[in-house]
Amino acid sequence: MVDQKRKLILWPERFLGPPPGLKELNLICWGLFIGFVIAPIFFVVLIQSRTGRLYFRQTPVDFIYLYGTGRIANEHSAAEVYDNNLQLKTFNEIQVSRDGVYGTSPYPPFVSQFFRLFAKLPFEPAYFLWMGISLTLYVAAIALTLREVFPGESLKSSLFFCFALAYYPFLRNTLANGQLSCVAVLSVAVAVFQEKRSRPFLSGLALALLAYKQIGRASCRERV
């Protein structure tokens, strides 16, 4: 059976030599990641910063909702955080939508309270600060998961780290967009980590962070 599986995934040894090991695969993958992901992003951001046409200034990002509700919580009463007209006015003050339309914030009240701290900063520094925090949460979640799946196997973990960081939906839809998804990733990772150690209460506390999604959806339904 093993020989049959090997025949299905034969390495063209005659042309490429011996199949690469984990060290070689790490060098190849990390090299491609740096050359085709990190370097282009760096140069694009550098050019955009010099021309003043940064990505988040051209395309409204989800972070506007988080920052905007934080600003409302700072400047108005808690009851006004979900005032649709005030939300629309605040979001357009941060960045005018090209089509003139912003939806209502789908997040529960405690999210706006947390982002009050960010709203005390100008939008641009707050945006990059949240990007840094999101990346840290994501890396911590992947590290915690790999510690459970590949304990003591640094080369395998390094390879999966590379794939996780190069994942386009994470880079584009979560990191650049300023979403809260990295909180959910870390929440699940910590929950599994604690569950493996027979700590159901701590596991449940970690999963409680996911309430920002469920309560947010419920809030939207109620307003509709």
PyMOL commands that place a pseudoatom at each C-alpha (Angstrom):
pseudoatom trace, name=CA, resn=MET, resi=1, chain=A, elem=C, hetatm=0, pos=[0.000, 0.000, 0.000]
pseudoatom trace, name=CA, resn=VAL, resi=2, chain=A, elem=C, hetatm=0, pos=[2.820, 2.449, 0.848]
pseudoatom trace, name=CA, resn=ASP, resi=3, chain=A, elem=C, hetatm=0, pos=[4.570, 1.684, -2.445]
pseudoatom trace, name=CA, resn=GLN, resi=4, chain=A, elem=C, hetatm=0, pos=[1.332, 2.332, -4.358]
pseudoatom trace, name=CA, resn=LYS, resi=5, chain=A, elem=C, hetatm=0, pos=[0.950, 5.714, -2.663]
pseudoatom trace, name=CA, resn=ARG, resi=6, chain=A, elem=C, hetatm=0, pos=[4.516, 6.613, -3.523]
pseudoatom trace, name=CA, resn=LYS, resi=7, chain=A, elem=C, hetatm=0, pos=[3.880, 5.748, -7.169]
pseudoatom trace, name=CA, resn=LEU, resi=8, chain=A, elem=C, hetatm=0, pos=[0.930, 8.139, -7.219]
pseudoatom trace, name=CA, resn=ILE, resi=9, chain=A, elem=C, hetatm=0, pos=[3.111, 11.045, -6.113]
pseudoatom trace, name=CA, resn=LEU, resi=10, chain=A, elem=C, hetatm=0, pos=[6.374, 10.111, -7.839]
pseudoatom trace, name=CA, resn=TRP, resi=11, chain=A, elem=C, hetatm=0, pos=[8.999, 12.823, -7.661]
pseudoatom trace, name=CA, resn=PRO, resi=12, chain=A, elem=C, hetatm=0, pos=[10.729, 13.310, -11.064]
pseudoatom trace, name=CA, resn=GLU, resi=13, chain=A, elem=C, hetatm=0, pos=[14.075, 12.353, -9.561]
pseudoatom trace, name=CA, resn=ARG, resi=14, chain=A, elem=C, hetatm=0, pos=[15.615, 11.825, -12.947]
pseudoatom trace, name=CA, resn=PHE, resi=15, chain=A, elem=C, hetatm=0, pos=[15.189, 15.502, -13.835]
pseudoatom trace, name=CA, resn=LEU, resi=16, chain=A, elem=C, hetatm=0, pos=[15.107, 17.273, -10.467]
pseudoatom trace, name=CA, resn=GLY, resi=17, chain=A, elem=C, hetatm=0, pos=[17.286, 15.056, -8.339]
pseudoatom trace, name=CA, resn=PRO, resi=18, chain=A, elem=C, hetatm=0, pos=[16.372, 13.792, -4.864]
pseudoatom trace, name=CA, resn=PRO, resi=19, chain=A, elem=C, hetatm=0, pos=[13.064, 15.087, -3.439]
pseudoatom trace, name=CA, resn=PRO, resi=20, chain=A, elem=C, hetatm=0, pos=[13.476, 18.161, -1.190]
pseudoatom trace, name=CA, resn=GLY, resi=21, chain=A, elem=C, hetatm=0, pos=[13.359, 17.728, 2.558]
pseudoatom trace, name=CA, resn=LEU, resi=22, chain=A, elem=C, hetatm=0, pos=[11.611, 20.009, 5.042]
pseudoatom trace, name=CA, resn=LYS, resi=23, chain=A, elem=C, hetatm=0, pos=[14.601, 22.369, 5.218]
pseudoatom trace, name=CA, resn=GLU, resi=24, chain=A, elem=C, hetatm=0, pos=[14.611, 22.834, 1.448]
pseudoatom trace, name=CA, resn=LEU, resi=25, chain=A, elem=C, hetatm=0, pos=[10.839, 23.264, 1.356]
pseudoatom trace, name=CA, resn=ASN, resi=26, chain=A, elem=C, hetatm=0, pos=[11.064, 25.918, 4.063]
pseudoatom trace, name=CA, resn=LEU, resi=27, chain=A, elem=C, hetatm=0, pos=[13.725, 27.814, 2.112]
pseudoatom trace, name=CA, resn=ILE, resi=28, chain=A, elem=C, hetatm=0, pos=[11.660, 27.635, -1.082]
pseudoatom trace, name=CA, resn=CYS, resi=29, chain=A, elem=C, hetatm=0, pos=[8.344, 28.624, 0.517]
pseudoatom trace, name=CA, resn=TRP, resi=30, chain=A, elem=C, hetatm=0, pos=[9.704, 31.425, 2.686]
pseudoatom trace, name=CA, resn=GLY, resi=31, chain=A, elem=C, hetatm=0, pos=[11.720, 32.720, -0.271]
pseudoatom trace, name=CA, resn=LEU, resi=32, chain=A, elem=C, hetatm=0, pos=[8.594, 32.804, -2.437]
pseudoatom trace, name=CA, resn=PHE, resi=33, chain=A, elem=C, hetatm=0, pos=[6.630, 34.433, 0.386]
pseudoatom trace, name=CA, resn=ILE, resi=34, chain=A, elem=C, hetatm=0, pos=[9.196, 37.198, 0.836]
pseudoatom trace, name=CA, resn=GLY, resi=35, chain=A, elem=C, hetatm=0, pos=[9.746, 37.679, -2.890]
pseudoatom trace, name=CA, resn=PHE, resi=36, chain=A, elem=C, hetatm=0, pos=[6.159, 37.553, -4.116]
pseudoatom trace, name=CA, resn=VAL, resi=37, chain=A, elem=C, hetatm=0, pos=[4.170, 38.769, -1.092]
pseudoatom trace, name=CA, resn=ILE, resi=38, chain=A, elem=C, hetatm=0, pos=[6.221, 40.823, 1.361]
pseudoatom trace, name=CA, resn=ALA, resi=39, chain=A, elem=C, hetatm=0, pos=[8.389, 42.693, -1.167]
pseudoatom trace, name=CA, resn=PRO, resi=40, chain=A, elem=C, hetatm=0, pos=[5.493, 43.714, -3.471]
pseudoatom trace, name=CA, resn=ILE, resi=41, chain=A, elem=C, hetatm=0, pos=[3.367, 44.822, -0.518]
pseudoatom trace, name=CA, resn=PHE, resi=42, chain=A, elem=C, hetatm=0, pos=[6.283, 46.872, 0.849]
pseudoatom trace, name=CA, resn=PHE, resi=43, chain=A, elem=C, hetatm=0, pos=[6.909, 48.637, -2.463]
pseudoatom trace, name=CA, resn=VAL, resi=44, chain=A, elem=C, hetatm=0, pos=[3.208, 49.245, -3.124]
pseudoatom trace, name=CA, resn=VAL, resi=45, chain=A, elem=C, hetatm=0, pos=[2.718, 50.784, 0.341]
pseudoatom trace, name=CA, resn=LEU, resi=46, chain=A, elem=C, hetatm=0, pos=[5.894, 52.844, -0.099]
pseudoatom trace, name=CA, resn=ILE, resi=47, chain=A, elem=C, hetatm=0, pos=[4.705, 54.241, -3.432]
pseudoatom trace, name=CA, resn=GLN, resi=48, chain=A, elem=C, hetatm=0, pos=[1.180, 54.829, -2.153]
pseudoatom trace, name=CA, resn=SER, resi=49, chain=A, elem=C, hetatm=0, pos=[2.471, 56.650, 0.941]
pseudoatom trace, name=CA, resn=ARG, resi=50, chain=A, elem=C, hetatm=0, pos=[4.525, 58.988, -1.236]
pseudoatom trace, name=CA, resn=THR, resi=51, chain=A, elem=C, hetatm=0, pos=[1.609, 59.741, -3.538]
pseudoatom trace, name=CA, resn=GLY, resi=52, chain=A, elem=C, hetatm=0, pos=[-0.897, 59.976, -0.684]
pseudoatom trace, name=CA, resn=ARG, resi=53, chain=A, elem=C, hetatm=0, pos=[-3.107, 57.312, -2.259]
pseudoatom trace, name=CA, resn=LEU, resi=54, chain=A, elem=C, hetatm=0, pos=[-2.982, 54.663, 0.459]
pseudoatom trace, name=CA, resn=TYR, resi=55, chain=A, elem=C, hetatm=0, pos=[-5.247, 51.656, 0.095]
pseudoatom trace, name=CA, resn=PHE, resi=56, chain=A, elem=C, hetatm=0, pos=[-7.589, 52.496, 2.972]
pseudoatom trace, name=CA, resn=ARG, resi=57, chain=A, elem=C, hetatm=0, pos=[-8.033, 56.039, 1.642]
pseudoatom trace, name=CA, resn=GLN, resi=58, chain=A, elem=C, hetatm=0, pos=[-9.240, 54.729, -1.710]
pseudoatom trace, name=CA, resn=THR, resi=59, chain=A, elem=C, hetatm=0, pos=[-11.447, 51.864, -0.543]
pseudoatom trace, name=CA, resn=PRO, resi=60, chain=A, elem=C, hetatm=0, pos=[-13.635, 52.067, 2.575]
pseudoatom trace, name=CA, resn=VAL, resi=61, chain=A, elem=C, hetatm=0, pos=[-12.488, 49.378, 5.005]
pseudoatom trace, name=CA, resn=ASP, resi=62, chain=A, elem=C, hetatm=0, pos=[-14.405, 47.595, 7.755]
pseudoatom trace, name=CA, resn=PHE, resi=63, chain=A, elem=C, hetatm=0, pos=[-12.252, 49.310, 10.358]
pseudoatom trace, name=CA, resn=ILE, resi=64, chain=A, elem=C, hetatm=0, pos=[-14.281, 52.479, 9.670]
pseudoatom trace, name=CA, resn=TYR, resi=65, chain=A, elem=C, hetatm=0, pos=[-17.210, 50.812, 11.475]
pseudoatom trace, name=CA, resn=LEU, resi=66, chain=A, elem=C, hetatm=0, pos=[-15.091, 49.907, 14.490]
pseudoatom trace, name=CA, resn=TYR, resi=67, chain=A, elem=C, hetatm=0, pos=[-13.362, 53.284, 14.664]
pseudoatom trace, name=CA, resn=GLY, resi=68, chain=A, elem=C, hetatm=0, pos=[-16.582, 55.171, 13.929]
pseudoatom trace, name=CA, resn=THR, resi=69, chain=A, elem=C, hetatm=0, pos=[-18.643, 53.546, 16.664]
pseudoatom trace, name=CA, resn=GLY, resi=70, chain=A, elem=C, hetatm=0, pos=[-15.731, 54.118, 19.035]
pseudoatom trace, name=CA, resn=ARG, resi=71, chain=A, elem=C, hetatm=0, pos=[-15.799, 57.807, 18.154]
pseudoatom trace, name=CA, resn=ILE, resi=72, chain=A, elem=C, hetatm=0, pos=[-19.552, 57.976, 18.717]
pseudoatom trace, name=CA, resn=ALA, resi=73, chain=A, elem=C, hetatm=0, pos=[-19.115, 56.315, 22.120]
pseudoatom trace, name=CA, resn=ASN, resi=74, chain=A, elem=C, hetatm=0, pos=[-16.507, 58.964, 22.995]
pseudoatom trace, name=CA, resn=GLU, resi=75, chain=A, elem=C, hetatm=0, pos=[-18.562, 61.941, 21.853]
pseudoatom trace, name=CA, resn=HIS, resi=76, chain=A, elem=C, hetatm=0, pos=[-22.142, 60.860, 22.566]
pseudoatom trace, name=CA, resn=SER, resi=77, chain=A, elem=C, hetatm=0, pos=[-24.162, 58.809, 24.997]
pseudoatom trace, name=CA, resn=ALA, resi=78, chain=A, elem=C, hetatm=0, pos=[-24.134, 55.016, 24.849]
pseudoatom trace, name=CA, resn=ALA, resi=79, chain=A, elem=C, hetatm=0, pos=[-27.745, 55.029, 23.640]
pseudoatom trace, name=CA, resn=GLU, resi=80, chain=A, elem=C, hetatm=0, pos=[-26.716, 56.955, 20.506]
pseudoatom trace, name=CA, resn=VAL, resi=81, chain=A, elem=C, hetatm=0, pos=[-24.139, 54.416, 19.345]
pseudoatom trace, name=CA, resn=TYR, resi=82, chain=A, elem=C, hetatm=0, pos=[-26.819, 52.681, 17.252]
pseudoatom trace, name=CA, resn=ASP, resi=83, chain=A, elem=C, hetatm=0, pos=[-28.415, 55.837, 15.888]
pseudoatom trace, name=CA, resn=ASN, resi=84, chain=A, elem=C, hetatm=0, pos=[-28.412, 55.080, 12.146]
pseudoatom trace, name=CA, resn=ASN, resi=85, chain=A, elem=C, hetatm=0, pos=[-28.216, 58.708, 11.041]
pseudoatom trace, name=CA, resn=LEU, resi=86, chain=A, elem=C, hetatm=0, pos=[-25.402, 59.472, 13.467]
pseudoatom trace, name=CA, resn=GLN, resi=87, chain=A, elem=C, hetatm=0, pos=[-23.514, 56.388, 12.336]
pseudoatom trace, name=CA, resn=LEU, resi=88, chain=A, elem=C, hetatm=0, pos=[-23.844, 57.342, 8.675]
pseudoatom trace, name=CA, resn=LYS, resi=89, chain=A, elem=C, hetatm=0, pos=[-22.728, 60.923, 9.390]
pseudoatom trace, name=CA, resn=THR, resi=90, chain=A, elem=C, hetatm=0, pos=[-19.736, 59.741, 11.445]
pseudoatom trace, name=CA, resn=PHE, resi=91, chain=A, elem=C, hetatm=0, pos=[-18.611, 57.112, 8.919]
pseudoatom trace, name=CA, resn=ASN, resi=92, chain=A, elem=C, hetatm=0, pos=[-18.737, 59.638, 6.078]
pseudoatom trace, name=CA, resn=GLU, resi=93, chain=A, elem=C, hetatm=0, pos=[-16.740, 62.132, 8.152]
pseudoatom trace, name=CA, resn=ILE, resi=94, chain=A, elem=C, hetatm=0, pos=[-14.012, 59.521, 8.499]
pseudoatom trace, name=CA, resn=GLN, resi=95, chain=A, elem=C, hetatm=0, pos=[-14.121, 58.659, 4.795]
pseudoatom trace, name=CA, resn=VAL, resi=96, chain=A, elem=C, hetatm=0, pos=[-16.803, 59.459, 2.283]
pseudoatom trace, name=CA, resn=SER, resi=97, chain=A, elem=C, hetatm=0, pos=[-18.170, 56.340, 0.646]
pseudoatom trace, name=CA, resn=ARG, resi=98, chain=A, elem=C, hetatm=0, pos=[-17.980, 56.445, -3.140]
pseudoatom trace, name=CA, resn=ASP, resi=99, chain=A, elem=C, hetatm=0, pos=[-21.544, 55.216, -3.489]
pseudoatom trace, name=CA, resn=GLY, resi=100, chain=A, elem=C, hetatm=0, pos=[-22.647, 57.258, -0.471]
pseudoatom trace, name=CA, resn=VAL, resi=101, chain=A, elem=C, hetatm=0, pos=[-23.877, 54.199, 1.394]
pseudoatom trace, name=CA, resn=TYR, resi=102, chain=A, elem=C, hetatm=0, pos=[-22.724, 52.732, 4.696]
pseudoatom trace, name=CA, resn=GLY, resi=103, chain=A, elem=C, hetatm=0, pos=[-24.606, 49.981, 6.451]
pseudoatom trace, name=CA, resn=THR, resi=104, chain=A, elem=C, hetatm=0, pos=[-25.287, 50.075, 10.176]
pseudoatom trace, name=CA, resn=SER, resi=105, chain=A, elem=C, hetatm=0, pos=[-22.633, 48.678, 12.505]
pseudoatom trace, name=CA, resn=PRO, resi=106, chain=A, elem=C, hetatm=0, pos=[-23.274, 44.975, 13.204]
pseudoatom trace, name=CA, resn=TYR, resi=107, chain=A, elem=C, hetatm=0, pos=[-21.243, 44.867, 16.413]
pseudoatom trace, name=CA, resn=PRO, resi=108, chain=A, elem=C, hetatm=0, pos=[-22.552, 44.733, 20.009]
pseudoatom trace, name=CA, resn=PRO, resi=109, chain=A, elem=C, hetatm=0, pos=[-22.034, 47.624, 22.470]
pseudoatom trace, name=CA, resn=PHE, resi=110, chain=A, elem=C, hetatm=0, pos=[-18.915, 46.244, 24.172]
pseudoatom trace, name=CA, resn=VAL, resi=111, chain=A, elem=C, hetatm=0, pos=[-17.039, 46.401, 20.839]
pseudoatom trace, name=CA, resn=SER, resi=112, chain=A, elem=C, hetatm=0, pos=[-17.629, 50.134, 20.528]
pseudoatom trace, name=CA, resn=GLN, resi=113, chain=A, elem=C, hetatm=0, pos=[-16.486, 50.586, 24.131]
pseudoatom trace, name=CA, resn=PHE, resi=114, chain=A, elem=C, hetatm=0, pos=[-13.222, 48.791, 23.365]
pseudoatom trace, name=CA, resn=PHE, resi=115, chain=A, elem=C, hetatm=0, pos=[-12.572, 50.883, 20.256]
pseudoatom trace, name=CA, resn=ARG, resi=116, chain=A, elem=C, hetatm=0, pos=[-13.054, 54.120, 22.168]
pseudoatom trace, name=CA, resn=LEU, resi=117, chain=A, elem=C, hetatm=0, pos=[-9.316, 53.874, 22.864]
pseudoatom trace, name=CA, resn=PHE, resi=118, chain=A, elem=C, hetatm=0, pos=[-8.524, 53.717, 19.145]
pseudoatom trace, name=CA, resn=ALA, resi=119, chain=A, elem=C, hetatm=0, pos=[-10.900, 56.577, 18.365]
pseudoatom trace, name=CA, resn=LYS, resi=120, chain=A, elem=C, hetatm=0, pos=[-8.822, 58.870, 20.552]
pseudoatom trace, name=CA, resn=LEU, resi=121, chain=A, elem=C, hetatm=0, pos=[-6.106, 58.603, 17.869]
pseudoatom trace, name=CA, resn=PRO, resi=122, chain=A, elem=C, hetatm=0, pos=[-6.320, 59.958, 14.310]
pseudoatom trace, name=CA, resn=PHE, resi=123, chain=A, elem=C, hetatm=0, pos=[-7.749, 57.361, 11.931]
pseudoatom trace, name=CA, resn=GLU, resi=124, chain=A, elem=C, hetatm=0, pos=[-4.499, 56.468, 10.148]
pseudoatom trace, name=CA, resn=PRO, resi=125, chain=A, elem=C, hetatm=0, pos=[-2.418, 55.618, 13.267]
pseudoatom trace, name=CA, resn=ALA, resi=126, chain=A, elem=C, hetatm=0, pos=[-5.418, 53.772, 14.738]
pseudoatom trace, name=CA, resn=TYR, resi=127, chain=A, elem=C, hetatm=0, pos=[-5.785, 51.730, 11.541]
pseudoatom trace, name=CA, resn=PHE, resi=128, chain=A, elem=C, hetatm=0, pos=[-2.134, 50.659, 11.507]
pseudoatom trace, name=CA, resn=LEU, resi=129, chain=A, elem=C, hetatm=0, pos=[-2.197, 49.973, 15.254]
pseudoatom trace, name=CA, resn=TRP, resi=130, chain=A, elem=C, hetatm=0, pos=[-5.179, 47.651, 14.812]
pseudoatom trace, name=CA, resn=MET, resi=131, chain=A, elem=C, hetatm=0, pos=[-3.420, 45.946, 11.875]
pseudoatom trace, name=CA, resn=GLY, resi=132, chain=A, elem=C, hetatm=0, pos=[-0.443, 45.248, 14.153]
pseudoatom trace, name=CA, resn=ILE, resi=133, chain=A, elem=C, hetatm=0, pos=[-2.679, 43.884, 16.907]
pseudoatom trace, name=CA, resn=SER, resi=134, chain=A, elem=C, hetatm=0, pos=[-4.600, 41.716, 14.406]
pseudoatom trace, name=CA, resn=LEU, resi=135, chain=A, elem=C, hetatm=0, pos=[-1.367, 40.255, 13.051]
pseudoatom trace, name=CA, resn=THR, resi=136, chain=A, elem=C, hetatm=0, pos=[-0.173, 39.520, 16.593]
pseudoatom trace, name=CA, resn=LEU, resi=137, chain=A, elem=C, hetatm=0, pos=[-3.446, 37.759, 17.471]
pseudoatom trace, name=CA, resn=TYR, resi=138, chain=A, elem=C, hetatm=0, pos=[-3.310, 35.705, 14.279]
pseudoatom trace, name=CA, resn=VAL, resi=139, chain=A, elem=C, hetatm=0, pos=[0.320, 34.655, 14.801]
pseudoatom trace, name=CA, resn=ALA, resi=140, chain=A, elem=C, hetatm=0, pos=[-0.414, 33.732, 18.433]
pseudoatom trace, name=CA, resn=ALA, resi=141, chain=A, elem=C, hetatm=0, pos=[-3.386, 31.595, 17.355]
pseudoatom trace, name=CA, resn=ILE, resi=142, chain=A, elem=C, hetatm=0, pos=[-1.382, 29.762, 14.686]
pseudoatom trace, name=CA, resn=ALA, resi=143, chain=A, elem=C, hetatm=0, pos=[1.527, 29.214, 17.108]
pseudoatom trace, name=CA, resn=LEU, resi=144, chain=A, elem=C, hetatm=0, pos=[-0.795, 27.807, 19.769]
pseudoatom trace, name=CA, resn=THR, resi=145, chain=A, elem=C, hetatm=0, pos=[-2.443, 25.475, 17.270]
pseudoatom trace, name=CA, resn=LEU, resi=146, chain=A, elem=C, hetatm=0, pos=[0.854, 24.233, 15.815]
pseudoatom trace, name=CA, resn=ARG, resi=147, chain=A, elem=C, hetatm=0, pos=[2.150, 23.608, 19.315]
pseudoatom trace, name=CA, resn=GLU, resi=148, chain=A, elem=C, hetatm=0, pos=[-0.680, 21.115, 19.751]
pseudoatom trace, name=CA, resn=VAL, resi=149, chain=A, elem=C, hetatm=0, pos=[-0.565, 19.572, 16.276]
pseudoatom trace, name=CA, resn=PHE, resi=150, chain=A, elem=C, hetatm=0, pos=[3.219, 19.403, 15.719]
pseudoatom trace, name=CA, resn=PRO, resi=151, chain=A, elem=C, hetatm=0, pos=[4.850, 19.490, 19.168]
pseudoatom trace, name=CA, resn=GLY, resi=152, chain=A, elem=C, hetatm=0, pos=[8.616, 19.792, 18.858]
pseudoatom trace, name=CA, resn=GLU, resi=153, chain=A, elem=C, hetatm=0, pos=[8.528, 19.762, 15.035]
pseudoatom trace, name=CA, resn=SER, resi=154, chain=A, elem=C, hetatm=0, pos=[9.840, 23.222, 14.224]
pseudoatom trace, name=CA, resn=LEU, resi=155, chain=A, elem=C, hetatm=0, pos=[10.338, 22.647, 10.490]
pseudoatom trace, name=CA, resn=LYS, resi=156, chain=A, elem=C, hetatm=0, pos=[6.747, 21.526, 9.944]
pseudoatom trace, name=CA, resn=SER, resi=157, chain=A, elem=C, hetatm=0, pos=[5.479, 24.390, 12.091]
pseudoatom trace, name=CA, resn=SER, resi=158, chain=A, elem=C, hetatm=0, pos=[7.571, 26.883, 10.139]
pseudoatom trace, name=CA, resn=LEU, resi=159, chain=A, elem=C, hetatm=0, pos=[6.128, 25.620, 6.860]
pseudoatom trace, name=CA, resn=PHE, resi=160, chain=A, elem=C, hetatm=0, pos=[2.542, 25.944, 8.086]
pseudoatom trace, name=CA, resn=PHE, resi=161, chain=A, elem=C, hetatm=0, pos=[3.329, 29.421, 9.430]
pseudoatom trace, name=CA, resn=CYS, resi=162, chain=A, elem=C, hetatm=0, pos=[4.426, 30.415, 5.948]
pseudoatom trace, name=CA, resn=PHE, resi=163, chain=A, elem=C, hetatm=0, pos=[1.207, 29.112, 4.383]
pseudoatom trace, name=CA, resn=ALA, resi=164, chain=A, elem=C, hetatm=0, pos=[-0.936, 30.776, 7.056]
pseudoatom trace, name=CA, resn=LEU, resi=165, chain=A, elem=C, hetatm=0, pos=[0.704, 34.172, 6.600]
pseudoatom trace, name=CA, resn=ALA, resi=166, chain=A, elem=C, hetatm=0, pos=[0.515, 33.961, 2.818]
pseudoatom trace, name=CA, resn=TYR, resi=167, chain=A, elem=C, hetatm=0, pos=[-3.193, 33.109, 2.882]
pseudoatom trace, name=CA, resn=TYR, resi=168, chain=A, elem=C, hetatm=0, pos=[-4.783, 35.745, 0.636]
pseudoatom trace, name=CA, resn=PRO, resi=169, chain=A, elem=C, hetatm=0, pos=[-8.180, 36.022, 2.406]
pseudoatom trace, name=CA, resn=PHE, resi=170, chain=A, elem=C, hetatm=0, pos=[-6.300, 36.787, 5.632]
pseudoatom trace, name=CA, resn=LEU, resi=171, chain=A, elem=C, hetatm=0, pos=[-4.073, 39.429, 4.046]
pseudoatom trace, name=CA, resn=ARG, resi=172, chain=A, elem=C, hetatm=0, pos=[-6.793, 41.120, 2.012]
pseudoatom trace, name=CA, resn=ASN, resi=173, chain=A, elem=C, hetatm=0, pos=[-10.109, 40.528, 3.757]
pseudoatom trace, name=CA, resn=THR, resi=174, chain=A, elem=C, hetatm=0, pos=[-8.973, 40.520, 7.387]
pseudoatom trace, name=CA, resn=LEU, resi=175, chain=A, elem=C, hetatm=0, pos=[-5.669, 42.332, 7.869]
pseudoatom trace, name=CA, resn=ALA, resi=176, chain=A, elem=C, hetatm=0, pos=[-5.991, 45.090, 5.274]
pseudoatom trace, name=CA, resn=ASN, resi=177, chain=A, elem=C, hetatm=0, pos=[-9.734, 45.401, 5.839]
pseudoatom trace, name=CA, resn=GLY, resi=178, chain=A, elem=C, hetatm=0, pos=[-9.370, 45.801, 9.608]
pseudoatom trace, name=CA, resn=GLN, resi=179, chain=A, elem=C, hetatm=0, pos=[-11.877, 43.114, 10.534]
pseudoatom trace, name=CA, resn=LEU, resi=180, chain=A, elem=C, hetatm=0, pos=[-12.278, 41.421, 13.923]
pseudoatom trace, name=CA, resn=SER, resi=181, chain=A, elem=C, hetatm=0, pos=[-11.766, 37.907, 12.545]
pseudoatom trace, name=CA, resn=CYS, resi=182, chain=A, elem=C, hetatm=0, pos=[-8.367, 37.462, 14.225]
pseudoatom trace, name=CA, resn=VAL, resi=183, chain=A, elem=C, hetatm=0, pos=[-10.126, 37.687, 17.592]
pseudoatom trace, name=CA, resn=ALA, resi=184, chain=A, elem=C, hetatm=0, pos=[-12.246, 34.708, 16.574]
pseudoatom trace, name=CA, resn=VAL, resi=185, chain=A, elem=C, hetatm=0, pos=[-9.204, 32.746, 15.376]
pseudoatom trace, name=CA, resn=LEU, resi=186, chain=A, elem=C, hetatm=0, pos=[-7.410, 33.261, 18.688]
pseudoatom trace, name=CA, resn=SER, resi=187, chain=A, elem=C, hetatm=0, pos=[-10.592, 32.511, 20.635]
pseudoatom trace, name=CA, resn=VAL, resi=188, chain=A, elem=C, hetatm=0, pos=[-10.960, 29.082, 19.015]
pseudoatom trace, name=CA, resn=ALA, resi=189, chain=A, elem=C, hetatm=0, pos=[-7.234, 28.310, 19.320]
pseudoatom trace, name=CA, resn=VAL, resi=190, chain=A, elem=C, hetatm=0, pos=[-7.213, 29.104, 23.052]
pseudoatom trace, name=CA, resn=ALA, resi=191, chain=A, elem=C, hetatm=0, pos=[-10.454, 27.156, 23.566]
pseudoatom trace, name=CA, resn=VAL, resi=192, chain=A, elem=C, hetatm=0, pos=[-8.985, 24.023, 21.946]
pseudoatom trace, name=CA, resn=PHE, resi=193, chain=A, elem=C, hetatm=0, pos=[-5.721, 24.460, 23.874]
pseudoatom trace, name=CA, resn=GLN, resi=194, chain=A, elem=C, hetatm=0, pos=[-7.583, 24.642, 27.200]
pseudoatom trace, name=CA, resn=GLU, resi=195, chain=A, elem=C, hetatm=0, pos=[-9.955, 21.810, 26.281]
pseudoatom trace, name=CA, resn=LYS, resi=196, chain=A, elem=C, hetatm=0, pos=[-6.984, 19.531, 25.583]
pseudoatom trace, name=CA, resn=ARG, resi=197, chain=A, elem=C, hetatm=0, pos=[-5.859, 20.193, 29.154]
pseudoatom trace, name=CA, resn=SER, resi=198, chain=A, elem=C, hetatm=0, pos=[-9.283, 19.406, 30.629]
pseudoatom trace, name=CA, resn=ARG, resi=199, chain=A, elem=C, hetatm=0, pos=[-10.069, 23.017, 31.505]
pseudoatom trace, name=CA, resn=PRO, resi=200, chain=A, elem=C, hetatm=0, pos=[-13.627, 23.391, 30.172]
pseudoatom trace, name=CA, resn=PHE, resi=201, chain=A, elem=C, hetatm=0, pos=[-14.318, 26.603, 32.085]
pseudoatom trace, name=CA, resn=LEU, resi=202, chain=A, elem=C, hetatm=0, pos=[-11.318, 28.421, 30.582]
pseudoatom trace, name=CA, resn=SER, resi=203, chain=A, elem=C, hetatm=0, pos=[-12.179, 26.944, 27.206]
pseudoatom trace, name=CA, resn=GLY, resi=204, chain=A, elem=C, hetatm=0, pos=[-15.695, 28.338, 27.509]
pseudoatom trace, name=CA, resn=LEU, resi=205, chain=A, elem=C, hetatm=0, pos=[-14.390, 31.750, 28.520]
pseudoatom trace, name=CA, resn=ALA, resi=206, chain=A, elem=C, hetatm=0, pos=[-12.244, 31.831, 25.394]
pseudoatom trace, name=CA, resn=LEU, resi=207, chain=A, elem=C, hetatm=0, pos=[-15.216, 30.903, 23.205]
pseudoatom trace, name=CA, resn=ALA, resi=208, chain=A, elem=C, hetatm=0, pos=[-17.240, 33.666, 24.869]
pseudoatom trace, name=CA, resn=LEU, resi=209, chain=A, elem=C, hetatm=0, pos=[-15.224, 36.139, 22.795]
pseudoatom trace, name=CA, resn=LEU, resi=210, chain=A, elem=C, hetatm=0, pos=[-17.193, 34.904, 19.792]
pseudoatom trace, name=CA, resn=ALA, resi=211, chain=A, elem=C, hetatm=0, pos=[-20.224, 36.672, 21.279]
pseudoatom trace, name=CA, resn=TYR, resi=212, chain=A, elem=C, hetatm=0, pos=[-19.256, 39.746, 19.252]
pseudoatom trace, name=CA, resn=LYS, resi=213, chain=A, elem=C, hetatm=0, pos=[-20.513, 37.890, 16.167]
pseudoatom trace, name=CA, resn=GLN, resi=214, chain=A, elem=C, hetatm=0, pos=[-23.753, 36.423, 17.466]
pseudoatom trace, name=CA, resn=ILE, resi=215, chain=A, elem=C, hetatm=0, pos=[-24.854, 39.493, 19.434]
pseudoatom trace, name=CA, resn=GLY, resi=216, chain=A, elem=C, hetatm=0, pos=[-23.958, 41.672, 16.475]
pseudoatom trace, name=CA, resn=ARG, resi=217, chain=A, elem=C, hetatm=0, pos=[-26.229, 39.679, 14.161]
pseudoatom trace, name=CA, resn=ALA, resi=218, chain=A, elem=C, hetatm=0, pos=[-29.027, 39.761, 16.688]
pseudoatom trace, name=CA, resn=SER, resi=219, chain=A, elem=C, hetatm=0, pos=[-28.660, 43.536, 17.006]
pseudoatom trace, name=CA, resn=CYS, resi=220, chain=A, elem=C, hetatm=0, pos=[-28.969, 43.900, 13.232]
pseudoatom trace, name=CA, resn=ARG, resi=221, chain=A, elem=C, hetatm=0, pos=[-32.151, 41.815, 13.147]
pseudoatom trace, name=CA, resn=GLU, resi=222, chain=A, elem=C, hetatm=0, pos=[-33.676, 43.843, 15.957]
pseudoatom trace, name=CA, resn=ARG, resi=223, chain=A, elem=C, hetatm=0, pos=[-32.951, 47.143, 14.217]
pseudoatom trace, name=CA, resn=VAL, resi=224, chain=A, elem=C, hetatm=0, pos=[-34.416, 45.835, 10.955]
for i in range(1, 224): cmd.bond("trace and resi %d" % i, "trace and resi %d" % (i + 1))
show_as sticks, trace
zoom trace
